[in-house]
Amino acid sequence: MLAFQPSSHELNEASLVAGLRQRDDAAFNYFLQTFAPQLQRLARRYVYSDDEADDIVQESFIRAAEHINRFEGRSSLGTWLHRITINAALDYRRRQRPQTNLNELDERMSVGDLGDATLLAELSQYIYAALETLPTRQRMAISLCYLQGMTAQEASRSLGISPDTVYGYLQQAFPSLRRALACYISEV
């Protein structure tokens, strides 16, 4: 068996997948180095600390290694791994279910005389709490399109649904978010 050797030229994804399927250490190391930074940023959108994001990325790579034989090449390896990471993040969040109380956040937001940095941190927590109230698909659409800056087309590939469905989830999410953020919005 030949060891995987990434060239200085553009890497052929098929050879990387073949190396991963052969359990080649060099291929796996290249795989980790290539995708870990973007997956860390993606996972960080779903959790509240870098340590939690690291756990999700690690879980994503383990899942990818275990299921590399199921990779069919219908999407890019990066898109496939992106989807695995989203699923790992959602699984992690289901297990960790934060106990954020919107009423408690509302009371903290109405306290006057907060500095700009404190207000921004509080607002961020409030928004994430509001996002938690959304159904999973709506939350994922908002996260991909607005927090990660993807187009509806890119989000649809990542979620395995049509762009129209992504738009539908976004349209369903907005009224719910407006209601969850109404107390803060009325104060501004």
C-alpha positions as a Markdown table, in Angstrom:
| # | Residue | x | y | z |
|---|---|---|---|---|
| 1 | Met | 0.0 | 0.0 | 0.0 |
| 2 | Leu | 1.4 | 3.4 | -1.0 |
| 3 | Ala | 1.4 | 6.1 | 1.7 |
| 4 | Phe | -0.7 | 9.2 | 1.0 |
| 5 | Gln | 1.5 | 12.0 | -0.2 |
| 6 | Pro | -0.1 | 15.4 | -0.7 |
| 7 | Ser | 1.5 | 17.3 | -3.5 |
| 8 | Ser | 2.3 | 20.9 | -3.7 |
| 9 | His | -0.2 | 21.1 | -6.5 |
| 10 | Glu | -4.0 | 21.1 | -5.9 |
| 11 | Leu | -4.8 | 17.9 | -4.1 |
| 12 | Asn | -7.0 | 15.4 | -5.8 |
| 13 | Glu | -10.0 | 14.8 | -3.4 |
| 14 | Ala | -10.4 | 11.2 | -4.7 |
| 15 | Ser | -6.8 | 10.3 | -3.6 |
| 16 | Leu | -7.5 | 11.8 | -0.2 |
| 17 | Val | -10.6 | 9.8 | 0.2 |
| 18 | Ala | -8.8 | 6.7 | -1.0 |
| 19 | Gly | -6.0 | 7.3 | 1.6 |
| 20 | Leu | -8.6 | 7.8 | 4.3 |
| 21 | Arg | -10.3 | 4.5 | 3.3 |
| 22 | Gln | -7.0 | 2.8 | 3.6 |
| 23 | Arg | -6.5 | 4.2 | 7.1 |
| 24 | Asp | -3.3 | 6.0 | 5.9 |
| 25 | Asp | -2.0 | 8.2 | 8.8 |
| 26 | Ala | -0.6 | 10.8 | 6.4 |
| 27 | Ala | -4.0 | 11.2 | 4.7 |
| 28 | Phe | -5.7 | 11.5 | 8.0 |
| 29 | Asn | -3.2 | 14.1 | 9.3 |
| 30 | Tyr | -3.7 | 16.1 | 6.1 |
| 31 | Phe | -7.5 | 15.7 | 6.5 |
| 32 | Leu | -7.3 | 17.1 | 10.0 |
| 33 | Gln | -5.0 | 20.0 | 9.2 |
| 34 | Thr | -7.1 | 20.9 | 6.2 |
| 35 | Phe | -10.5 | 20.9 | 7.7 |
| 36 | Ala | -10.0 | 21.5 | 11.5 |
| 37 | Pro | -9.9 | 25.3 | 11.4 |
| 38 | Gln | -13.1 | 25.7 | 9.5 |
| 39 | Leu | -14.9 | 23.1 | 11.5 |
| 40 | Gln | -13.8 | 24.8 | 14.7 |
| 41 | Arg | -15.4 | 28.0 | 13.5 |
| 42 | Leu | -18.6 | 26.1 | 12.5 |
| 43 | Ala | -18.9 | 24.2 | 15.8 |
| 44 | Arg | -18.3 | 27.5 | 17.7 |
| 45 | Arg | -21.5 | 28.8 | 16.2 |
| 46 | Tyr | -23.5 | 26.1 | 18.0 |
| 47 | Val | -21.9 | 26.1 | 21.5 |
| 48 | Tyr | -20.7 | 28.6 | 24.0 |
| 49 | Ser | -17.0 | 27.8 | 24.4 |
| 50 | Asp | -13.9 | 26.8 | 22.5 |
| 51 | Asp | -13.6 | 23.7 | 24.5 |
| 52 | Glu | -17.1 | 22.5 | 23.6 |
| 53 | Ala | -16.3 | 23.3 | 19.9 |
| 54 | Asp | -13.1 | 21.3 | 20.2 |
| 55 | Asp | -15.1 | 18.3 | 21.5 |
| 56 | Ile | -17.5 | 18.6 | 18.6 |
| 57 | Val | -14.8 | 18.8 | 16.0 |
| 58 | Gln | -13.1 | 15.8 | 17.5 |
| 59 | Glu | -16.4 | 13.9 | 17.4 |
| 60 | Ser | -16.9 | 15.0 | 13.8 |
| 61 | Phe | -13.5 | 13.6 | 12.7 |
| 62 | Ile | -14.2 | 10.3 | 14.5 |
| 63 | Arg | -17.6 | 10.0 | 12.8 |
| 64 | Ala | -16.0 | 10.8 | 9.4 |
| 65 | Ala | -13.2 | 8.3 | 9.9 |
| 66 | Glu | -15.8 | 5.6 | 10.9 |
| 67 | His | -18.1 | 6.3 | 8.0 |
| 68 | Ile | -15.6 | 7.3 | 5.2 |
| 69 | Asn | -16.7 | 4.2 | 3.2 |
| 70 | Arg | -20.2 | 5.7 | 3.1 |
| 71 | Phe | -18.9 | 8.9 | 1.4 |
| 72 | Glu | -20.3 | 8.7 | -2.1 |
| 73 | Gly | -18.8 | 11.8 | -3.6 |
| 74 | Arg | -22.1 | 13.4 | -4.5 |
| 75 | Ser | -20.9 | 16.5 | -2.6 |
| 76 | Ser | -17.4 | 17.6 | -1.8 |
| 77 | Leu | -15.6 | 16.1 | 1.1 |
| 78 | Gly | -15.7 | 19.5 | 2.9 |
| 79 | Thr | -19.5 | 19.7 | 2.5 |
| 80 | Trp | -19.9 | 16.1 | 3.8 |
| 81 | Leu | -17.7 | 16.9 | 6.8 |
| 82 | His | -19.6 | 20.2 | 7.3 |
| 83 | Arg | -22.9 | 18.2 | 7.6 |
| 84 | Ile | -21.3 | 15.7 | 10.0 |
| 85 | Thr | -20.1 | 18.6 | 12.2 |
| 86 | Ile | -23.6 | 20.2 | 12.2 |
| 87 | Asn | -25.1 | 16.9 | 13.3 |
| 88 | Ala | -22.4 | 16.5 | 16.0 |
| 89 | Ala | -23.1 | 20.0 | 17.2 |
| 90 | Leu | -26.8 | 19.4 | 17.4 |
| 91 | Asp | -26.3 | 16.1 | 19.2 |
| 92 | Tyr | -24.0 | 17.8 | 21.6 |
| 93 | Arg | -26.6 | 20.6 | 22.3 |
| 94 | Arg | -29.4 | 18.1 | 22.8 |
| 95 | Arg | -27.3 | 16.4 | 25.4 |
| 96 | Gln | -26.3 | 19.7 | 27.1 |
| 97 | Arg | -29.6 | 21.5 | 26.8 |
| 98 | Pro | -28.7 | 24.9 | 28.3 |
| 99 | Gln | -31.2 | 26.0 | 31.0 |
| 100 | Thr | -31.4 | 29.6 | 29.8 |
| 101 | Asn | -34.5 | 31.4 | 31.0 |
| 102 | Leu | -35.8 | 34.1 | 28.7 |
| 103 | Asn | -37.5 | 36.0 | 31.5 |
| 104 | Glu | -34.2 | 36.0 | 33.5 |
| 105 | Leu | -32.4 | 37.4 | 30.5 |
| 106 | Asp | -35.2 | 40.0 | 30.0 |
| 107 | Glu | -34.8 | 41.2 | 33.6 |
| 108 | Arg | -31.0 | 41.5 | 33.2 |
| 109 | Met | -31.4 | 43.4 | 29.9 |
| 110 | Ser | -33.7 | 46.0 | 31.5 |
| 111 | Val | -31.1 | 46.9 | 34.1 |
| 112 | Gly | -30.0 | 50.4 | 33.3 |
| 113 | Asp | -26.5 | 51.9 | 33.1 |
| 114 | Leu | -24.7 | 48.9 | 31.4 |
| 115 | Gly | -21.5 | 49.6 | 29.6 |
| 116 | Asp | -21.4 | 49.0 | 25.8 |
| 117 | Ala | -19.3 | 45.8 | 26.2 |
| 118 | Thr | -21.6 | 44.4 | 28.8 |
| 119 | Leu | -24.7 | 45.4 | 26.8 |
| 120 | Leu | -23.3 | 43.7 | 23.8 |
| 121 | Ala | -22.5 | 40.5 | 25.8 |
| 122 | Glu | -26.0 | 40.5 | 27.3 |
| 123 | Leu | -27.6 | 41.1 | 23.9 |
| 124 | Ser | -25.6 | 38.2 | 22.4 |
| 125 | Gln | -26.8 | 35.9 | 25.2 |
| 126 | Tyr | -30.4 | 37.1 | 24.7 |
| 127 | Ile | -30.2 | 36.4 | 20.9 |
| 128 | Tyr | -28.7 | 33.0 | 21.4 |
| 129 | Ala | -31.5 | 32.2 | 23.9 |
| 130 | Ala | -34.1 | 33.4 | 21.4 |
| 131 | Leu | -32.5 | 31.1 | 18.8 |
| 132 | Glu | -32.8 | 28.2 | 21.2 |
| 133 | Thr | -36.6 | 28.6 | 21.2 |
| 134 | Leu | -36.7 | 27.9 | 17.4 |
| 135 | Pro | -37.3 | 24.4 | 16.0 |
| 136 | Thr | -34.0 | 22.8 | 14.9 |
| 137 | Arg | -34.4 | 23.3 | 11.1 |
| 138 | Gln | -35.3 | 27.0 | 11.5 |
| 139 | Arg | -32.4 | 27.5 | 13.9 |
| 140 | Met | -30.0 | 25.8 | 11.5 |
| 141 | Ala | -31.2 | 28.0 | 8.6 |
| 142 | Ile | -30.8 | 31.2 | 10.6 |
| 143 | Ser | -27.3 | 30.1 | 11.8 |
| 144 | Leu | -26.1 | 29.1 | 8.3 |
| 145 | Cys | -27.5 | 32.1 | 6.5 |
| 146 | Tyr | -27.1 | 34.9 | 9.0 |
| 147 | Leu | -24.4 | 33.8 | 11.5 |
| 148 | Gln | -22.1 | 32.1 | 9.0 |
| 149 | Gly | -23.0 | 34.2 | 6.0 |
| 150 | Met | -24.0 | 31.4 | 3.6 |
| 151 | Thr | -26.3 | 31.9 | 0.8 |
| 152 | Ala | -29.6 | 30.0 | 0.7 |
| 153 | Gln | -28.1 | 27.8 | -2.0 |
| 154 | Glu | -25.0 | 27.0 | 0.1 |
| 155 | Ala | -27.2 | 26.4 | 3.2 |
| 156 | Ser | -29.4 | 24.1 | 1.2 |
| 157 | Arg | -26.5 | 21.9 | 0.1 |
| 158 | Ser | -25.2 | 21.8 | 3.6 |
| 159 | Leu | -28.6 | 20.8 | 5.0 |
| 160 | Gly | -29.6 | 18.5 | 2.1 |
| 161 | Ile | -32.8 | 20.4 | 1.3 |
| 162 | Ser | -33.9 | 22.8 | -1.5 |
| 163 | Pro | -33.1 | 26.5 | -1.4 |
| 164 | Asp | -36.9 | 27.2 | -1.3 |
| 165 | Thr | -37.1 | 25.1 | 1.9 |
| 166 | Val | -34.3 | 27.2 | 3.4 |
| 167 | Tyr | -36.2 | 30.3 | 2.6 |
| 168 | Gly | -39.4 | 28.8 | 4.1 |
| 169 | Tyr | -37.5 | 28.0 | 7.3 |
| 170 | Leu | -36.2 | 31.6 | 7.5 |
| 171 | Gln | -39.6 | 33.0 | 6.9 |
| 172 | Gln | -41.1 | 30.8 | 9.7 |
| 173 | Ala | -38.3 | 31.8 | 12.1 |
| 174 | Phe | -38.6 | 35.6 | 11.8 |
| 175 | Pro | -41.9 | 36.0 | 13.6 |
| 176 | Ser | -40.8 | 33.7 | 16.4 |
| 177 | Leu | -37.5 | 35.6 | 16.8 |
| 178 | Arg | -39.4 | 38.9 | 16.8 |
| 179 | Arg | -41.7 | 37.7 | 19.6 |
| 180 | Ala | -38.7 | 36.3 | 21.6 |
| 181 | Leu | -36.8 | 39.6 | 21.2 |
| 182 | Ala | -39.8 | 41.9 | 21.6 |
| 183 | Cys | -38.9 | 43.0 | 25.1 |
| 184 | Tyr | -35.5 | 44.1 | 24.0 |
| 185 | Ile | -36.5 | 45.6 | 20.7 |
| 186 | Ser | -39.2 | 47.7 | 22.4 |
| 187 | Glu | -36.6 | 49.2 | 24.8 |
| 188 | Val | -34.2 | 50.2 | 22.0 |
